[in-house]
Amino acid sequence: MKKAVFACVALALAASAQAQSVATPLPVKTVSGFVGIGATGGGDKLATAHYTNGDSVNIKAGGGVYFTAGVDFRINQQFSAQTSVNFHIDDQTAENGSLKFQRFPIEALAFYHIDQNWKIGTGLRYVTGAKLSGSGAADIRDVKFDNTLSSVVEAEYMFSPQYSLKVRFVNEKLEAKSNGAEVKANQVGISGNFYF
């Protein structure tokens, strides 16, 4: 009888401890750095690169690959904020020349955490140093664009506290410095991030 009572008490204490561990949220690191790489598509056509084999590829205002580095600030269980600096480039290179469109976006986003894995966010993106250039057979007069402010919407899935996948939409317009021509640079992107 004593063994049965002892077993019941031990089982009750273990269940209570398990319930408390489930109910208690995991500790959250308040400041984390992150780096990532992503790809985007969209926007107006800026130029076309022609290859000697007859193939061609378009450089678009919203396309390319981007590299990001920043800081994530966890405010509480539900909210966080991120700031980042980015290098965004679309570079088409052949033996006889190349076309390149590059820009340097700075972003500030706020996020709402739906649960431990999902968060959604929105914020602002300031683009500086946007330039279209060519060399070799694709040599063109450089086209520089004014700095611009645009909006970003993002969803992020955390596979673990270190690794995530992001999907985003950027509503962006660029204006050429030379003639004031406006270019739509709206884009959809996907990226992978590593937090440390």
N, C-alpha and C positions, 0 to 999 in steps of 0.2 A: 504494500500500500504506500509506504514512504517513497519507494522508487517511482511509483506512478505519479504521486503528487509532485515530486521533484522534477520529473520529466515534463509535466504539464506547466509548471512554473518556468522552467528553462525555455520551453516552447513559446510561452506567452511573452517572456522577455525578449527572445529573439525576434518574434513578430513585431513587437513594439519598436525595437531598434531598427528593423527593416522599414517600417512605416515612417519613422522619423527621418531616415536617410532618403527616402523617396520624396517626402514633403519638403525637405530642406533644399533650397536651390544650391546648385554648385557655385563655388566662389568664382568670380569673374575678374580677369585681369583688367585693370582700368585703362592702361595705355599699352598699345602694341604697335610695332612697326609692321609694314607689309611691302611686298614687291609682287609684281604680276606682269603677265603678258597677255595680249588679246588681239583680236582681229575685228575689223568693222567693214561695213559695206553700205553704199548709198550715196546720195548727193548727185549734183550735176556733173556732167563730163567736163573736165578741164583740158585734156589733151589726149591724143592717141599715139601710142608707140607702135611703129611698123617694123617687123622683122624681115630679114632677107629671104626667109622661107615662105613669105606671104602671110604669115600670122600677124595679128595685131591685138593690142590690149589697151583698154581705156584707163586713164588716170581719173578717178572721181574725187570730188571734194570731200566726200564722207568716208572714203575707203582707206584701207591700209592696215598696218600692224602698229600696235602701240605698246610701249613699255611704261610701267607705272611704279612709283615708290611713294610711300606716305606713312601717315600715322593715324591709327584708329583710337578714338577716345570713347570708352564705355562709360556712359553716364549712370545708368542703372540697369536693371534686368530688361527693361522695355526699350531703352533708347541708347543710341550711340551716334557718333559723328566721325567723319573722316576728312582729312585734307591730303591732297596728293599733287605731285608734279609728274608730268607725263611727256613722253616724246612720241609723236604720232607721225608715221611716214608711209608713203606708197612709193616704192622705188622699182622701176622697170628697167633692167639693164641687159644690154646685148653687147656683142663684140664691137660693134661700130658706134655705140652711143648709149645714152641713158636719159630717162625722164624721171624726175623726182618731185613729189609734193610733200613738204614737211611742215610741222607746226608744234608748238610747245604749250599744251593746255595745263592750266592750274585749276584744281577742282576742290570744292567744299560741299559735302553732302551730309544730310541728317537721315538716320535710319530708325525705323520702328521694327522691333524684333517680335515676329509672330509667335515663334517658339524657339527652341534651342538650335534648330537648323535653318529656319527661314527668316529673312529680313528684307524689308522693302525700304527704298529711300529716294530722296529727291534733293536737288541742290543746283548749284551754279558752276559753270565752266567758263574760265577766262582764257581765250586763245591768243597767244602772241607769237610773232615770228613766222607766220604762215607765208610760204613761198613756193612757187612752182618754178622749176629750173630744168634745163636740159644741157646735154653735152654731146660732142661727136656729131654723128649724123642726125641726132635729135636736138641739136643746139637751137634753142629758142631764146628770145628775150625774156629775162626773169620777170615773173609777175609776182609782186608782193601785195599782201592783203593787210587791211587795217586790223588792229586788235579788236576782238569782239567778245561779247558776253552772251552765253546761251544757257539753256536749261537741260538738266539730265534727270532721267527716271531710271531706277535700277532695282533689280531683284537679285538677291544673293543666297545661295545654298551652301551652308557650312557642312562639309563632309566630316570634319573634325575641328578642334580649335585652331589648327594650323592651315588647313586646306579648304579652299572654297571655289565655287564656280559662279560667275556673274553674267547676267544678261541685262543689256541696257539699251536705252533709246536717247539720242541727243538731238534736240531741235536747234539747228545752227544755221546762220547765214554769214557769209563772208563778203566783204566789199573790196574790190581791187583799188589800190592806191592810185594807179595811173589814170583811170577813167571813171571810177566810181561804179563800175558794173557790179551788180549783186549776183552772188552765186549761192545756191542752196547747198548746204553741207549736212543736211539731216542724215543720220546714220543709226544703224542697228549694230550692236556689237556683242561679243561673247569673250570672256577672259577667265583665266585661272589665277588665283592669288595664293601667296604663302605668307602667313602671319608668324611673327617671331617676337 
